[in-house]
Each structure stands twice: as C-alpha cells, then as structure tokens.
Amino acid sequence: MKKLILLSVVSMFILGSCVSKKEYAALEAKQKETQDMLNTATVKLNSCLSDAAAANARVEQLRDQLADLRKANQDLIDTKGNLTTLTQKGAENLERSLESLKERDLKITRLQDALTKKDSVTLAIVTSLKREVGISDPDIEINVEKGVVFISIADKLLFQSGSYNVTNRAKEILAKVAKVINSKPNFEAMVEAHTDNVPYKRDVLLDNWDLSVKRATSVVRVLESLEVNPQQLIASGRSYYVPLVENDTAENRAKNRRTRIVVLPKIDQFYEMVETEMKNLAEGK
C-alpha cells in the first residue's frame, strides 16, 4: 500500500508539468483519498492487533492454569501411590475443572473471531462510504466512533436556514449513502439531527426539539424513497444538547447544526450470534 501511495505521489509530480490544473487537482484529490484510506486501515489494523494481543495473552494465562491443574493432579497421584487416596468425586471435580478451562479457552477464541469479523465489516463500510460519497467536501465527514460508522453532513448541505425540507444537493449525497445501506441489510441506519442553541419556533414547530426531529424524519423519508428498507431506519432528534463546540460564535453554531447518519449492527443479531456460538460449544460442535 505504501508503495502504491509513493507511486501515486511521484506520478503526480511527473504529470504535473504536462496535464491541466483540473487533472492535476483530480490526481491530488485521489492521492489524498488513498492516504486517508490507508490511515483508516492502519488505525483499525493497530486496534485489531492490540485486541488480538490481549486475547492471546488471556489464552496463554488459561493454558498455564490448565497446565498447573494437570500437574497438581499428577502430583497427588504420584504422592499417594495409588488412586484409592483420591476419591472418585475429587477426580471428577478436577476433570470438570479441566473441561471448564478448555471451554473458556474456546469461548474466548470464538468471541475474538466474532469481534474481528465485526471490525472488518466496519472498515469495509467506511471504505464503501468514502468511495461512494467522496471525501473532498469539508462539510462531509466519515469516521468511526465507539465501534460504529457515521457520516456527518453539515446543515447547509441538507437544509435551507430554519427549514426541514431536504435540498436537491442533499438528495444526491443521500442517494450514495442509500446505496451503501442497501448493501448491508443486517445493519441499521440511525439519522441523528442536531441544532444550535438559538431558540426556534415556527408554524407547528414549538422548539429546537421539534426542528431536530422533523429534520431527522425528513432525511429518513428521502432514504425510504431511495428504496432503503424502513425497518433499517431510525429517526432521532437531539436538539442542541450534544454540541461539538460551544455555541458562542456564528461559526461554532454552524458546526453544531449537523445531521449524522450512524450505520450500526443490529444488537439483537449480535447477541443471537453469541448465543449460537455458546449453543454450539455446549453441543460439542
């Protein structure tokens, strides 16, 4: 990947003298996109490596405990000279302890595999969103936060000032987001609308709560019109209570007026996956 980036940069310098400014800018934007994708992949890789190291350390600890128990069992047998001094019940208890450690080891391995798979899917979604939506617009941010993927769109791209009607420019962006959501039928998309702290009251809308909820439902309706399964959609209004920055300047208030589309796995399906693994373990599969 690093070689690909270096080749891209060198190509940009070589072509810079013989291509138009528009082509040069396109190449430069492509290089930035590639670099951002590499940075994201590197962060996820480091996280996965850290998680894997922790899981491996735990596995080694359990294996050491297993070895200690086996040695203790053998020492008892060797010391007494025969199995008559070790009651049948005690032997069964020790064997159950050994089996329990084996099961725990297997559970950790399976859960680690599940988490690794989830991280891989998360990274794939980020890559898909960046490819479909594009990252050249500073008013569109795609990132991962607390294990979930989100795309944050500035208020000025989605709505006219004080309005909850989605603009045509926003519909173009949402069409690309819909394409990614439709490719992940096992995920949900929560539309989370935020306002600044300037009091709002117009027509039937009483306050900023009403405005944020109405904006969230407006975006949901656009996604639904783009054939996104309504069962995957959640409309959420946050009013002005979760600001990114203080609402002390016009610029900061503009930052706080935003809509986030959060793409996250269905919790019930995640628990179902874990329960299935536990059931397979109990049945010895």
C-alpha angles and dihedrals in degrees: 000000000000090000089052091053092047090049090050092051093047090047090052092054092047094046093041091083096049106035132070123265089250092055091045091052090049091052091047091051090049090052091050090049090051091049092049091049090050091049091050092047090048092052092049092045091052090048092049091048090050092050091046091050091052092048092047090050090053091048091052090050091052091047090052090051089050091051091049092052092048091049092048090051092050092046091055091051093047093047097051094040096221141041094249091084091055108068120227090242093053091049091051091050091052092048091050089051090053092049091048091055090050091051092048090051090052093047092053091049093049095046090048089053090051092051092047090052091050091050090050091052090048092053090047091053092051090050092048093049093048091049095046101037099032127225102229093096112084089207091065119070126184118188148134120256125179092343097310132100121237138178115206118201122193117243094241091061094052108036144019114248110291092359133114096201112112115238124233090246089056091051089058090054093043090052088061092046090050090055091058094044091050089054090058106053091166092061132077127222118215116197106209117189123196131188134192121253097262105122112252130200125154134149109320094348110099103188148336090297091060092046095050093047092047091050091050092051091047090057091045090053091052091050090048090052087054089061097259109155106256089218088067095053130090124183115209130176118197100177109203098315098102104050123173091214138003114292091232101115136036090247093053092046088054089054091052093052099083145122123227124200107202117199111201139159118258106262094215091056091050091053090045089054091052092046090051091053091050091049091051089049092052090050091050095245 
